[in-house]
C-alpha cells in the first residue's frame, strides 16, 4: 500500500535525486524516467543517477541522456533521495554514497529480497514491476501522465514481465497497461525497440553463448556461459549480453536455468530463472544475492569453472 509519508516528504522537498541500480534494466530506467517527468511537472528540481550506461535498446525513451554516472561536488546533497528498483544499497554502485550523505531517503521496490535500507521503504513483492508502484504514486499525486511517462512505465512493466508472459503478470498489471495504452502508448513500437532491435554483434554473441548450454539433473537444470573472450571476439560490449539466460530456460524439460557471466573485475555474475517449482531467490540467498522466486541473481568471487560447480551443487539439492 502506498505510504502517505512519501507524499508528505515530496511536498517539503525541492531538490530530488532518483537513483537506478547498476547494469540498468527496463524497470529501473522506466521508474526513474517516469518519476522524474512527474516530479518536474510539480516544479521539482530532479537529478537522475545510474552508475552504468543505459542499454541501447532502452535509449528510445525520452530522457535517457539525463542520467549522471558520477558524483560531483554540486550533486551530492539533496532534500530527498529515491532508490528505485534496488533490493539493497550495493545495487546502487557508487551512488550508495548518496544514502550516506543525505538524511531523507526513500526505497521503492518489488523484490522480495529487499533489505529496506532507506529511512522510508515502500516494498511490495506482489507488484510485477517497480513501475507498477510508480504508476500508483503518480496517480495518487493527481499528476497528468503524458506520453513520456506512459512509455517509460509501459517499458518497465513489459521488461519485468517478459512482455507480459511471466508468472508475476497479474490482472492489475494488465489493467495498468490498458490505461497506458489509452494514453497513447504504442505496444508494437516499444516491443520493436525492446525485443527486435539486435545489433549484429549481439546476434553473433548469441550464437556463441547458446553453444555453451549444458544440461544436468536429467535435463531439469541448464547452464549457459558468457565470457569476456566471447565479447571480444564478436566485438560486443557488456550491454549486449543481457537477457540470454532465457535461451537456457526455454528448453523443454528444463525447470532451472543458470547463466554464468564473467565480469570485468574477474567476478562471476550468476543469473537464475525457473519455470514453476524452484525458488531462485532461495538459491541466490545462499551466495549473498536475491531477487524473486522465478528470477534472481548473485555475484561470486571465483573463476567461472568454480562458480559453476558450487552453484550447481546447491541447485541440485532443491529438486
Secondary structure by P-SEA (a helix, b strand, c coil): cccaaaaaaaaaccbbbbbbcccccaaaaaaaaaaaaaaaaaccbbbbbbcccccccccccccccccccccccccccccccccccccccccccccaaaaaaccbbbbbcccccccccccccccccccccaaaaaaaaaaaacccccaaaaaaaaaaaaaaacccccccccaaaaaaaaaaaaacccaaaaaaaccccccaaaaaaaaaaaaaccccccccbbbbbccaaaaaaacccccccccccccccccccccbbbbbbbccccbbbbbbbbcccccaaaaaaaaccccccccccccccccaaaaaaaaaaaaaaac
